[in-house]
Amino acid sequence: MWNCLIVEDDADNARYIAEGFRSLGHVAVISRDGADAFARATGETWDLVILDRMLPHGVDGLSILAAMRALGRKTPVLLLSALSALDERVRGLKAGGDDYLAKPFAFSELAARAEALVRRSRTGPEIRTLQVADLTLDLARRHVERGGRPIALQPREFRLLAYLMMHPGQVVTRTMLLEAVWDYQFDPQTNVIDVQVSRLRGKLDAGGAPTLIHTVRGVGYTLAAPQ
């Protein structure tokens, strides 16, 4: 599993890519606005950035890429563009892009290129298991257990727990969860997150085990080992 930022202003195309990666077990977050994409690509940690060349509000994909590289961000970047001419591809690669894929494209090719980029960027062995305290999540087998006790989770619960465990000890905001787990680009003003977290807590803390998921009032949640 890896964490991917998809910078694409076309809603249908962005959803197509995100759903494809999520079906493969990865976390995919969509950013359709140039300014938002700039902030997230340069200020957050990603395993991969899928970056469209043409973005709204005066922010070009290559300017985001240039800022990432200027800040020392070595995150693999796969550029997407309707500009398929050779000189445009060369320009994108010289700007710091790791790969360039012209539109339209088949998702199978995009996925293969993405997997290759992430694999090459990882210097150590591929992460297959996440662990916090006595809680273990096996990404490949989609298996969760705590203290040796297997825990059955629904697909959404698994995605929620995996996202929290990928950010141990960090405060994960409601916005981050809505985008990464529910694919909402807006706040639906419902208690969907609270209900899902409550159910997940009930499963993780069964039998009187110490609570791992903590509420940060007015902000979101954090998953951390008991003190």
C-alpha positions as CSV (number, residue, x, y, z in Angstrom):
1,M,0.0,0.0,0.0
2,W,1.1,3.5,-0.7
3,N,-0.1,7.1,-0.4
4,C,-0.9,8.9,-3.6
5,L,-1.9,12.5,-4.4
6,I,-3.8,12.9,-7.6
7,V,-3.7,16.5,-9.0
8,E,-6.3,16.6,-11.7
9,D,-8.9,19.3,-12.3
10,D,-11.2,17.0,-14.4
11,A,-13.5,15.4,-11.8
12,D,-14.3,12.3,-13.9
13,N,-10.7,11.6,-14.7
14,A,-9.6,12.2,-11.1
15,R,-12.3,9.8,-9.8
16,Y,-11.4,7.2,-12.5
17,I,-7.7,7.2,-11.3
18,A,-8.5,7.3,-7.6
19,E,-11.0,4.4,-7.8
20,G,-8.5,2.4,-9.8
21,F,-5.7,2.9,-7.2
22,R,-8.1,2.2,-4.3
23,S,-9.2,-1.0,-5.9
24,L,-5.5,-2.1,-5.7
25,G,-5.4,-1.3,-2.0
26,H,-3.7,2.1,-2.1
27,V,-4.7,5.4,-0.5
28,A,-5.6,8.0,-3.1
29,V,-6.4,11.7,-2.4
30,I,-7.7,14.1,-5.1
31,S,-6.8,17.7,-5.4
32,R,-8.5,19.6,-8.3
33,D,-7.5,23.2,-7.4
34,G,-4.1,24.5,-8.3
35,A,-3.5,26.4,-5.1
36,D,-4.6,23.5,-3.0
37,A,-2.4,21.1,-5.0
38,F,0.6,23.4,-4.6
39,A,0.1,23.4,-0.8
40,R,-0.4,19.7,-0.5
41,A,2.3,18.6,-2.9
42,T,4.9,20.7,-1.2
43,G,3.7,20.5,2.4
44,E,2.6,16.9,2.9
45,T,4.4,13.5,2.5
46,W,3.4,11.2,-0.4
47,D,4.7,8.1,-1.9
48,L,3.6,9.3,-5.4
49,V,2.2,12.3,-7.0
50,I,0.1,12.1,-10.2
51,L,0.3,15.6,-11.6
52,D,-1.7,17.1,-14.5
53,R,0.2,19.7,-16.5
54,M,-2.8,22.0,-17.0
55,L,-4.5,23.3,-13.9
56,P,-7.0,26.1,-13.1
57,H,-6.4,29.4,-11.2
58,G,-3.1,30.2,-12.9
59,V,-1.0,27.4,-11.3
60,D,0.8,25.2,-13.9
61,G,1.7,21.6,-13.0
62,L,5.3,22.3,-13.8
63,S,5.4,25.1,-11.3
64,I,4.3,22.7,-8.6
65,L,6.9,20.2,-9.7
66,A,9.6,22.9,-9.6
67,A,8.6,24.0,-6.1
68,M,8.7,20.3,-4.9
69,R,12.2,19.8,-6.3
70,A,13.4,23.2,-5.0
71,L,12.4,22.1,-1.5
72,G,14.3,18.9,-1.8
73,R,11.2,16.7,-2.2
74,K,12.2,13.5,-4.0
75,T,8.7,12.2,-4.2
76,P,8.2,10.3,-7.6
77,V,6.0,12.5,-9.9
78,L,4.2,11.1,-12.9
79,L,3.0,13.8,-15.2
80,L,-0.2,13.5,-17.1
81,S,-1.0,15.8,-20.1
82,A,-2.9,16.1,-23.3
83,L,0.3,17.7,-24.6
84,S,1.8,14.7,-26.2
85,A,4.5,16.3,-28.5
86,L,8.0,15.1,-27.9
87,D,9.3,18.5,-26.8
88,E,6.5,18.7,-24.2
89,R,7.5,15.3,-22.8
90,V,11.1,16.4,-22.7
91,R,10.2,19.6,-21.0
92,G,8.3,17.8,-18.3
93,L,11.1,15.3,-17.6
94,K,13.7,18.1,-17.5
95,A,11.6,19.9,-15.0
96,G,12.0,17.0,-12.6
97,G,9.2,14.6,-13.6
98,D,10.0,10.9,-13.2
99,D,7.6,9.8,-16.0
100,Y,5.2,11.3,-18.5
101,L,2.0,9.8,-19.7
102,A,-0.1,11.4,-22.5
103,K,-3.9,11.5,-22.4
104,P,-5.9,9.5,-23.1
105,F,-4.4,6.5,-21.4
106,A,-5.3,3.1,-20.1
107,F,-5.4,2.7,-16.3
108,S,-3.5,-0.5,-16.6
109,E,-0.5,1.4,-18.0
110,L,-0.8,4.2,-15.5
111,A,-0.9,1.7,-12.6
112,A,2.1,-0.2,-14.0
113,R,4.1,3.0,-14.3
114,A,3.1,4.1,-10.9
115,E,4.1,0.8,-9.3
116,A,7.5,1.0,-11.0
117,L,8.1,4.6,-9.7
118,V,7.2,3.8,-6.1
119,R,9.2,0.6,-6.2
120,R,12.3,2.4,-7.4
121,S,12.0,5.1,-4.9
122,R,11.9,2.8,-1.9
123,T,15.4,2.0,-0.7
124,G,14.3,-0.6,1.8
125,P,12.0,-3.6,1.6
126,E,8.4,-3.0,0.6
127,I,6.2,-2.2,3.6
128,R,3.7,-5.0,4.0
129,T,2.8,-4.8,7.6
130,L,1.8,-1.8,9.8
131,Q,2.1,-2.0,13.6
132,V,1.2,0.3,16.5
133,A,1.6,-1.2,20.0
134,D,0.0,-4.7,19.8
135,L,-2.2,-3.8,16.8
136,T,-1.0,-5.3,13.5
137,L,-2.4,-4.7,10.0
138,D,-1.2,-6.9,7.1
139,L,-1.6,-4.9,3.9
140,A,-1.1,-7.8,1.5
141,R,-3.5,-10.3,3.2
142,R,-5.8,-7.5,4.5
143,H,-5.7,-9.1,7.9
144,V,-5.9,-7.2,11.2
145,E,-5.2,-8.5,14.7
146,R,-4.6,-7.1,18.2
147,G,-2.6,-9.0,20.7
148,G,-3.0,-12.1,18.5
149,R,-6.8,-11.7,18.4
150,P,-8.1,-11.5,14.7
151,I,-10.3,-8.5,14.0
152,A,-12.8,-8.7,11.1
153,L,-13.2,-5.3,9.4
154,Q,-15.4,-4.1,6.6
155,P,-13.6,-2.6,3.6
156,R,-14.2,1.0,4.7
157,E,-13.1,0.2,8.2
158,F,-9.9,-1.4,6.9
159,R,-9.1,1.7,4.8
160,L,-9.8,4.0,7.8
161,L,-7.5,2.0,10.1
162,A,-4.8,1.7,7.4
163,Y,-4.8,5.5,6.9
164,L,-4.6,6.1,10.6
165,M,-1.8,3.6,11.0
166,M,0.1,5.2,8.2
167,H,0.2,8.4,10.2
168,P,0.9,7.1,13.8
169,G,1.0,9.7,16.5
170,Q,-0.1,12.4,14.0
171,V,-3.4,14.3,14.2
172,V,-5.4,13.3,11.1
173,T,-8.1,15.9,10.4
174,R,-11.7,15.3,9.3
175,T,-10.9,16.8,5.9
176,M,-8.0,14.3,5.4
177,L,-10.2,11.4,6.3
178,L,-13.1,12.5,4.1
179,E,-10.8,12.8,1.1
180,A,-8.7,9.7,1.6
181,V,-11.3,7.3,2.9
182,W,-14.6,8.6,1.6
183,D,-13.5,10.5,-1.5
184,Y,-15.5,13.6,-0.4
185,Q,-14.1,16.9,-1.6
186,F,-16.5,18.7,0.8
187,D,-17.8,18.3,4.3
188,P,-21.2,16.6,4.1
189,Q,-22.1,17.9,7.5
190,T,-22.9,14.4,8.8
191,N,-21.5,12.3,11.6
192,V,-20.3,9.6,9.2
193,I,-16.7,9.8,10.4
194,D,-17.7,9.7,14.1
195,V,-19.9,6.7,13.6
196,Q,-17.3,4.8,11.6
197,V,-14.5,5.6,14.2
198,S,-16.8,4.5,17.0
199,R,-17.4,1.2,15.4
200,L,-13.7,0.7,14.7
201,R,-12.9,1.6,18.3
202,G,-15.4,-1.0,19.5
203,K,-13.7,-3.7,17.5
204,L,-10.2,-2.7,18.4
205,D,-10.8,-2.2,22.1
206,A,-12.9,-5.3,22.7
207,G,-12.1,-7.2,25.9
208,G,-11.0,-4.1,27.7
209,A,-7.9,-3.4,25.6
210,P,-6.5,0.2,26.0
211,T,-7.8,2.7,23.5
212,L,-5.6,3.4,20.5
213,I,-7.7,5.9,18.6
214,H,-8.1,9.2,20.4
215,T,-10.3,12.1,19.5
216,V,-8.7,15.6,19.1
217,R,-11.7,17.7,19.8
218,G,-12.7,20.0,16.9
219,V,-9.9,18.7,14.7
220,G,-9.9,14.9,14.1
221,Y,-8.3,11.8,15.4
222,T,-4.9,10.4,16.3
223,L,-3.8,6.7,16.6
224,A,-1.1,6.2,19.2
225,A,0.2,3.5,21.5
226,P,-1.0,3.8,25.1
227,Q,1.4,5.7,27.4
